[in-house]
Amino acid sequence: MPVYEYHPDELARISVVRQATGLTLSEVEERRRAAQDREGRARAAPQEPRKPTELDIASCQRLEWTRIGHIMTEQRMAMYSPDEDRRIARREEQRAQRKAAEAAWSEQSDGGLSVEVLRHRVYRVTAGAATAPAGGEALVRHVFAASDGAAVYHARGMFGRPGSIHEGGEYRILSVEQVLPEAGEFF
């Protein structure tokens, strides 16, 4: 079992915390409303068959914006500071415990082999039917992978593997975009 430094939900929350740092309550509320709109659009769109999905990411981020707004109101923060948010330190401690537990389990199940901690990102892969005209219906899948090349490899498997919902269709990858953490953030 691989051990991941961050899981997709952790990446989504960390991304919001980084964006919220230094914002006022009204700016946080504005971002919360935008996240709520994004979640609504994701809910209305065709649902992806696997996790993480656009809806998973949007829901997690909306919840985090909402939580930050409550913390700011509760603690009467003029600007959001993660240093004053007790949950941030608790989450980091829980993440470290999760990694240690996963590493111990992996080491035990792999017969004492050294454990490799993987640093993955979430990519949005958009594919279109090879026979569809330009601008035709596109399929979007989110992939948890180490690189954009690995994301394309996994997506090709999703779009063409026997028994998949897209079996028999010829799909070509149209775009690959890193969505979590946002490009340039701490990776």
Backbone as CSV, one residue per row, in Angstrom:
resi,resn,N_x,N_y,N_z,CA_x,CA_y,CA_z,C_x,C_y,C_z
1,MET,0.842,-1.178,0.000,0.000,0.000,0.000,0.886,1.239,0.000
2,PRO,0.679,2.132,-0.939,1.498,3.346,-0.947,1.112,4.270,0.203
3,VAL,2.067,5.049,0.629,1.839,6.039,1.677,1.924,7.406,1.008
4,TYR,0.853,8.180,1.135,0.808,9.491,0.489,1.050,10.594,1.500
5,GLU,1.863,11.554,1.098,2.128,12.686,1.981,0.844,13.462,2.254
6,TYR,0.037,13.650,1.227,-1.247,14.335,1.359,-2.301,13.541,0.595
7,HIS,-3.514,13.495,1.107,-4.649,12.936,0.385,-5.377,14.080,-0.316
8,PRO,-6.206,13.807,-1.311,-6.882,14.882,-2.047,-7.687,15.838,-1.166
9,ASP,-8.393,15.317,-0.163,-9.173,16.208,0.709,-8.264,17.108,1.531
10,GLU,-7.106,16.601,1.930,-6.146,17.426,2.668,-5.605,18.530,1.762
11,LEU,-5.327,18.190,0.511,-4.852,19.193,-0.438,-5.896,20.286,-0.656
12,ALA,-7.170,19.905,-0.738,-8.240,20.884,-0.950,-8.329,21.849,0.229
13,ARG,-8.275,21.309,1.446,-8.357,22.178,2.630,-7.132,23.077,2.757
14,ILE,-5.955,22.530,2.521,-4.727,23.316,2.620,-4.749,24.451,1.597
15,SER,-5.239,24.171,0.410,-5.332,25.194,-0.632,-6.205,26.364,-0.177
16,VAL,-7.338,26.065,0.454,-8.235,27.125,0.938,-7.566,27.920,2.051
17,VAL,-6.916,27.246,2.981,-6.249,27.938,4.084,-5.194,28.897,3.551
18,ARG,-4.427,28.456,2.576,-3.396,29.330,1.990,-4.026,30.539,1.295
19,GLN,-5.133,30.315,0.593,-5.807,31.428,-0.082,-6.448,32.385,0.915
20,ALA,-6.922,31.867,2.036,-7.633,32.680,3.026,-6.698,33.532,3.879
21,THR,-5.457,33.134,3.987,-4.517,33.860,4.841,-4.457,35.333,4.443
22,GLY,-4.733,36.198,5.424,-4.688,37.640,5.204,-5.984,38.250,4.685
23,LEU,-7.015,37.436,4.444,-8.282,37.967,3.941,-9.159,38.455,5.088
24,THR,-10.022,39.426,4.800,-11.005,39.899,5.766,-12.217,38.981,5.731
25,LEU,-13.109,39.146,6.707,-14.302,38.305,6.766,-15.167,38.481,5.522
26,SER,-15.303,39.707,5.037,-16.124,39.918,3.836,-15.490,39.251,2.616
27,GLU,-14.178,39.241,2.529,-13.500,38.558,1.419,-13.665,37.040,1.537
28,VAL,-13.620,36.528,2.758,-13.825,35.095,2.980,-15.253,34.712,2.594
29,GLU,-16.227,35.552,2.969,-17.626,35.277,2.607,-17.811,35.294,1.089
30,GLU,-17.139,36.205,0.425,-17.199,36.262,-1.045,-16.651,34.972,-1.651
31,ARG,-15.535,34.493,-1.119,-14.941,33.242,-1.606,-15.835,32.046,-1.282
32,ARG,-16.503,32.080,-0.122,-17.416,31.001,0.245,-18.579,30.928,-0.739
33,ARG,-19.116,32.093,-1.104,-20.221,32.112,-2.073,-19.753,31.591,-3.435
34,ALA,-18.551,31.973,-3.840,-18.008,31.468,-5.109,-17.824,29.953,-5.046
35,ALA,-17.349,29.443,-3.896,-17.170,27.995,-3.731,-18.525,27.288,-3.738
36,GLN,-19.538,27.930,-3.166,-20.883,27.357,-3.158,-21.439,27.291,-4.582
37,ASP,-21.186,28.327,-5.374,-21.607,28.318,-6.781,-20.895,27.206,-7.550
38,ARG,-19.600,27.056,-7.289,-18.817,26.010,-7.953,-19.360,24.632,-7.584
39,GLU,-19.713,24.456,-6.325,-20.275,23.185,-5.880,-21.611,22.920,-6.578
40,GLY,-22.427,23.953,-6.715,-23.714,23.796,-7.406,-23.530,23.391,-8.859
41,ARG,-22.560,24.012,-9.549,-22.278,23.641,-10.942,-21.770,22.206,-11.033
42,ALA,-20.925,21.816,-10.066,-20.388,20.449,-10.060,-21.494,19.433,-9.793
43,ARG,-22.435,19.794,-8.946,-23.548,18.895,-8.627,-24.454,18.706,-9.843
44,ALA,-24.610,19.759,-10.654,-25.475,19.700,-11.834,-24.809,18.998,-13.017
45,ALA,-23.487,18.933,-13.019,-22.746,18.318,-14.127,-22.830,16.792,-14.041
46,PRO,-22.543,16.094,-15.144,-22.496,14.621,-15.085,-21.479,14.185,-14.029
47,GLN,-21.845,13.203,-13.238,-20.991,12.769,-12.137,-19.896,11.821,-12.609
48,GLU,-18.727,12.026,-12.063,-17.592,11.174,-12.365,-17.732,9.872,-11.579
49,PRO,-17.292,8.749,-12.158,-17.484,7.459,-11.495,-16.506,7.167,-10.361
50,ARG,-15.403,7.892,-10.268,-14.388,7.580,-9.256,-14.056,8.817,-8.450
51,LYS,-13.370,8.624,-7.348,-12.920,9.741,-6.521,-11.462,9.997,-6.828
52,PRO,-10.973,11.203,-6.723,-11.705,12.420,-6.378,-12.477,12.943,-7.582
53,THR,-13.527,13.677,-7.319,-14.325,14.269,-8.383,-14.368,15.780,-8.189
54,GLU,-14.838,16.463,-9.192,-15.001,17.913,-9.090,-15.937,18.243,-7.930
55,LEU,-16.991,17.439,-7.754,-17.931,17.673,-6.661,-17.264,17.458,-5.306
56,ASP,-16.448,16.429,-5.173,-15.723,16.192,-3.910,-14.848,17.393,-3.555
57,ILE,-14.103,17.870,-4.533,-13.193,18.992,-4.314,-13.971,20.253,-3.963
58,ALA,-15.015,20.544,-4.739,-15.812,21.759,-4.506,-16.491,21.720,-3.138
59,SER,-17.027,20.571,-2.747,-17.690,20.446,-1.445,-16.706,20.653,-0.304
60,CYS,-15.560,20.035,-0.417,-14.532,20.161,0.621,-14.090,21.624,0.757
61,GLN,-13.890,22.288,-0.369,-13.455,23.683,-0.321,-14.553,24.598,0.216
62,ARG,-15.800,24.365,-0.148,-16.887,25.189,0.384,-16.982,25.027,1.896
63,LEU,-16.884,23.789,2.366,-16.932,23.547,3.804,-15.789,24.253,4.531
64,GLU,-14.618,24.264,3.916,-13.457,24.922,4.547,-13.636,26.435,4.574
65,TRP,-14.153,27.028,3.496,-14.424,28.471,3.497,-15.465,28.808,4.567
66,THR,-16.482,27.976,4.707,-17.516,28.186,5.715,-16.913,28.107,7.115
67,ARG,-16.080,27.106,7.345,-15.432,26.934,8.650,-14.563,28.132,8.994
68,ILE,-13.808,28.604,8.029,-12.931,29.758,8.263,-13.756,30.991,8.606
69,GLY,-14.874,31.186,7.913,-15.758,32.305,8.229,-16.267,32.227,9.660
70,HIS,-16.650,31.021,10.105,-17.125,30.840,11.483,-16.012,31.135,12.488
71,ILE,-14.827,30.642,12.219,-13.688,30.875,13.122,-13.402,32.367,13.223
72,MET,-13.406,33.059,12.095,-13.122,34.499,12.110,-14.179,35.253,12.918
73,THR,-15.434,34.863,12.758,-16.511,35.517,13.496,-16.386,35.210,14.990
74,GLU,-16.173,33.939,15.296,-16.059,33.493,16.680,-14.905,34.166,17.409
75,GLN,-13.761,34.241,16.752,-12.561,34.786,17.378,-12.360,36.274,17.079
76,ARG,-13.310,36.862,16.356,-13.264,38.287,15.999,-11.930,38.670,15.345
77,MET,-11.557,37.864,14.352,-10.321,38.130,13.593,-10.593,39.211,12.561
78,ALA,-9.721,40.187,12.477,-9.839,41.195,11.427,-9.415,40.584,10.093
79,MET,-8.356,39.777,10.147,-7.858,39.052,8.973,-7.576,37.625,9.400
80,TYR,-7.795,36.703,8.468,-7.582,35.299,8.806,-6.098,34.999,8.924
81,SER,-5.774,34.312,10.015,-4.405,33.858,10.237,-4.447,32.393,10.672
82,PRO,-3.816,31.511,9.916,-3.809,30.094,10.289,-3.164,29.856,11.662
83,ASP,-2.273,30.770,12.078,-1.623,30.629,13.380,-2.624,30.753,14.523
84,GLU,-3.728,31.427,14.297,-4.753,31.602,15.326,-5.884,30.572,15.193
85,ASP,-5.770,29.680,14.248,-6.783,28.660,13.975,-6.294,27.329,14.554
86,ARG,-6.861,26.937,15.693,-6.409,25.726,16.388,-6.569,24.466,15.543
87,ARG,-7.558,24.431,14.671,-7.806,23.228,13.892,-6.660,22.943,12.910
88,ILE,-5.973,23.951,12.452,-4.876,23.754,11.490,-3.778,22.895,12.110
89,ALA,-3.354,23.237,13.328,-2.310,22.452,14.001,-2.806,21.030,14.274
90,ARG,-4.067,20.894,14.669,-4.641,19.574,14.950,-4.661,18.726,13.676
91,ARG,-5.034,19.332,12.558,-5.059,18.585,11.290,-3.668,18.123,10.885
92,GLU,-2.688,18.989,11.093,-1.320,18.623,10.727,-0.842,17.457,11.595
93,GLU,-1.204,17.485,12.859,-0.864,16.386,13.763,-1.559,15.094,13.324
94,GLN,-2.823,15.182,12.945,-3.568,14.012,12.473,-2.978,13.478,11.174
95,ARG,-2.547,14.374,10.289,-1.938,13.943,9.029,-0.640,13.196,9.301
96,ALA,0.173,13.701,10.235,1.430,13.036,10.592,1.153,11.657,11.200
97,GLN,0.125,11.562,12.034,-0.251,10.267,12.616,-0.739,9.308,11.536
98,ARG,-1.537,9.812,10.590,-2.023,8.977,9.485,-0.850,8.430,8.679
99,LYS,0.097,9.305,8.337,1.266,8.870,7.572,2.056,7.801,8.319
100,ALA,2.251,8.011,9.608,3.010,7.044,10.407,2.282,5.704,10.465
101,ALA,0.972,5.742,10.654,0.191,4.497,10.714,0.215,3.781,9.366
102,GLU,0.047,4.517,8.278,0.082,3.907,6.942,1.467,3.338,6.647
103,ALA,2.517,4.052,7.053,3.875,3.572,6.823,4.135,2.290,7.608
104,ALA,3.695,2.251,8.859,3.884,1.049,9.677,3.132,-0.135,9.076
105,TRP,1.893,0.102,8.661,1.105,-0.973,8.053,1.739,-1.449,6.757
106,SER,2.204,-0.510,5.938,2.820,-0.858,4.660,4.104,-1.645,4.872
107,GLU,4.901,-1.207,5.827,6.153,-1.902,6.120,5.881,-3.321,6.610
108,GLN,4.880,-3.476,7.458,4.521,-4.788,7.994,3.988,-5.701,6.892
109,SER,3.120,-5.165,6.022,2.527,-5.997,4.982,3.488,-6.291,3.838
110,ASP,4.509,-5.458,3.660,5.491,-5.674,2.596,6.724,-6.422,3.087
111,GLY,6.663,-6.996,4.270,7.770,-7.805,4.778,8.994,-7.002,5.169
112,GLY,8.814,-5.803,5.675,9.932,-5.009,6.168,10.640,-4.187,5.111
113,LEU,10.119,-4.147,3.903,10.739,-3.304,2.875,10.589,-1.841,3.253
114,SER,11.510,-1.015,2.791,11.431,0.408,3.123,10.177,1.027,2.499
115,VAL,9.642,1.995,3.194,8.399,2.639,2.780,8.731,3.913,2.012
116,GLU,8.056,4.073,0.898,8.237,5.287,0.105,7.000,6.167,0.282
117,VAL,7.232,7.399,0.705,6.132,8.342,0.861,5.992,9.091,-0.461
118,LEU,4.804,9.004,-1.054,4.560,9.596,-2.363,3.895,10.950,-2.238
119,ARG,4.307,11.864,-3.073,3.729,13.198,-3.105,2.948,13.322,-4.405
120,HIS,1.645,13.189,-4.306,0.775,13.250,-5.478,0.020,14.568,-5.532
121,ARG,-0.513,14.848,-6.702,-1.333,16.028,-6.946,-2.643,15.547,-7.574
122,VAL,-3.594,16.441,-7.674,-4.844,16.109,-8.356,-4.853,16.846,-9.688
123,TYR,-5.087,16.097,-10.754,-5.131,16.652,-12.104,-6.533,16.498,-12.678
124,ARG,-6.951,17.484,-13.435,-8.212,17.401,-14.184,-7.834,17.027,-15.608
125,VAL,-8.299,15.865,-16.056,-8.005,15.389,-17.404,-9.294,15.489,-18.212
126,THR,-9.225,16.185,-19.333,-10.380,16.330,-20.214,-10.094,15.548,-21.486
127,ALA,-11.052,14.727,-21.871,-10.906,13.913,-23.083,-12.156,14.074,-23.932
128,GLY,-11.972,13.918,-25.218,-13.097,13.983,-26.150,-13.094,12.763,-27.042
129,ALA,-14.259,12.411,-27.534,-14.359,11.280,-28.458,-13.592,11.617,-29.726
130,ALA,-12.798,10.678,-30.191,-11.969,10.909,-31.379,-12.822,11.210,-32.601
131,THR,-14.033,10.672,-32.638,-14.902,10.865,-33.799,-15.821,12.076,-33.649
132,ALA,-15.809,12.710,-32.468,-16.693,13.859,-32.230,-16.127,15.107,-32.892
133,PRO,-16.989,15.994,-33.362,-16.513,17.242,-33.932,-15.897,18.119,-32.841
134,ALA,-15.082,19.068,-33.253,-14.475,19.996,-32.298,-15.577,20.676,-31.493
135,GLY,-15.369,20.792,-30.199,-16.382,21.391,-29.341,-17.465,20.412,-28.922
136,GLY,-17.301,19.124,-29.273,-18.280,18.108,-28.892,-18.212,17.824,-27.406
137,GLU,-18.993,16.863,-26.948,-19.055,16.526,-25.533,-17.709,16.001,-25.036
138,ALA,-17.267,16.547,-23.932,-15.988,16.147,-23.350,-16.243,15.369,-22.063
139,LEU,-15.343,14.465,-21.747,-15.356,13.735,-20.487,-14.292,14.344,-19.587
140,VAL,-14.640,14.567,-18.341,-13.685,15.116,-17.387,-13.509,14.107,-16.270
141,ARG,-12.270,13.815,-15.944,-11.948,12.928,-14.837,-10.854,13.577,-14.009
142,HIS,-10.940,13.415,-12.710,-9.896,13.897,-11.814,-9.055,12.695,-11.410
143,VAL,-7.747,12.874,-11.448,-6.818,11.781,-11.207,-5.811,12.217,-10.151
144,PHE,-5.567,11.357,-9.174,-4.578,11.565,-8.125,-3.301,10.899,-8.612
145,ALA,-2.289,11.688,-8.977,-1.089,11.137,-9.595,0.133,11.981,-9.253
146,ALA,1.307,11.412,-9.497,2.565,12.078,-9.171,2.957,13.151,-10.184
147,SER,2.480,13.036,-11.423,2.851,13.993,-12.464,1.749,14.052,-13.510
148,ASP,1.855,15.034,-14.396,0.848,15.119,-15.453,0.944,13.914,-16.387
149,GLY,2.138,13.408,-16.617,2.305,12.207,-17.446,1.644,10.990,-16.821
150,ALA,1.800,10.845,-15.505,1.151,9.736,-14.806,-0.363,9.899,-14.838
151,ALA,-0.843,11.140,-14.749,-2.293,11.394,-14.820,-2.839,10.976,-16.181
152,VAL,-2.110,11.293,-17.247,-2.535,10.905,-18.596,-2.556,9.384,-18.718
153,TYR,-1.545,8.733,-18.187,-1.479,7.273,-18.236,-2.706,6.655,-17.550
154,HIS,-3.022,7.130,-16.345,-4.186,6.612,-15.613,-5.486,6.928,-16.337
155,ALA,-5.573,8.130,-16.878,-6.799,8.528,-17.588,-7.001,7.675,-18.831
156,ARG,-5.948,7.392,-19.549,-6.081,6.534,-20.734,-6.622,5.169,-20.336
157,GLY,-6.176,4.680,-19.201,-6.697,3.409,-18.705,-8.174,3.503,-18.380
158,MET,-8.587,4.631,-17.789,-10.008,4.812,-17.459,-10.859,4.889,-18.712
159,PHE,-10.371,5.583,-19.739,-11.163,5.801,-20.940,-11.198,4.585,-21.845
160,GLY,-10.220,3.693,-21.745,-10.180,2.597,-22.701,-10.180,1.201,-22.145
161,ARG,-10.187,1.043,-20.831,-10.075,-0.305,-20.281,-11.359,-1.101,-20.505
162,PRO,-11.227,-2.389,-20.746,-12.407,-3.239,-20.913,-13.279,-3.188,-19.657
163,GLY,-14.565,-3.086,-19.868,-15.501,-3.031,-18.755,-15.746,-1.636,-18.227
164,SER,-15.003,-0.644,-18.728,-15.237,0.719,-18.258,-16.497,1.278,-18.922
165,ILE,-17.013,2.335,-18.362,-18.229,2.919,-18.931,-17.963,3.543,-20.300
166,HIS,-16.701,3.701,-20.635,-16.340,4.303,-21.915,-15.764,3.278,-22.893
167,GLU,-15.897,1.997,-22.573,-15.333,0.943,-23.404,-15.866,1.046,-24.837
168,GLY,-14.981,0.846,-25.770,-15.369,0.866,-27.173,-15.278,2.251,-27.791
169,GLY,-15.225,3.268,-26.976,-15.091,4.623,-27.503,-13.629,4.974,-27.678
170,GLU,-13.345,5.697,-28.691,-11.984,6.169,-28.921,-11.899,7.594,-28.376
171,TYR,-11.171,7.770,-27.304,-11.037,9.081,-26.690,-9.615,9.575,-26.818
172,ARG,-9.491,10.869,-26.995,-8.160,11.481,-27.021,-8.113,12.511,-25.911
173,ILE,-6.966,12.614,-25.301,-6.775,13.560,-24.204,-6.705,14.966,-24.799
174,LEU,-7.557,15.850,-24.313,-7.578,17.231,-24.789,-6.755,18.160,-23.901
175,SER,-6.812,17.931,-22.586,-6.028,18.779,-21.679,-5.792,18.074,-20.350
176,VAL,-4.702,18.471,-19.705,-4.352,17.991,-18.372,-3.969,19.225,-17.579
177,GLU,-4.670,19.430,-16.451,-4.453,20.632,-15.655,-4.333,20.249,-14.185
178,GLN,-3.261,20.719,-13.520,-3.121,20.471,-12.092,-4.106,21.376,-11.362
179,VAL,-4.968,20.776,-10.520,-5.958,21.566,-9.789,-5.705,21.599,-8.285
180,LEU,-5.049,20.596,-7.729,-4.703,20.591,-6.307,-3.315,20.025,-6.125
181,PRO,-2.479,20.618,-5.362,-2.624,22.002,-4.947,-2.556,22.872,-6.183
182,GLU,-2.994,24.096,-6.066,-2.954,24.958,-7.235,-1.514,25.100,-7.699
183,ALA,-1.341,25.154,-8.983,0.005,25.198,-9.568,0.852,26.240,-8.864
184,GLY,2.059,25.832,-8.469,2.980,26.744,-7.808,2.880,26.715,-6.286
185,GLU,1.854,26.085,-5.734,1.709,26.027,-4.287,2.540,24.887,-3.705
186,PHE,3.426,25.174,-2.819,4.263,24.301,-1.990,4.681,22.984,-2.598
187,PHE,4.557,22.792,-3.888,5.055,21.581,-4.547,5.969,22.009,-5.649
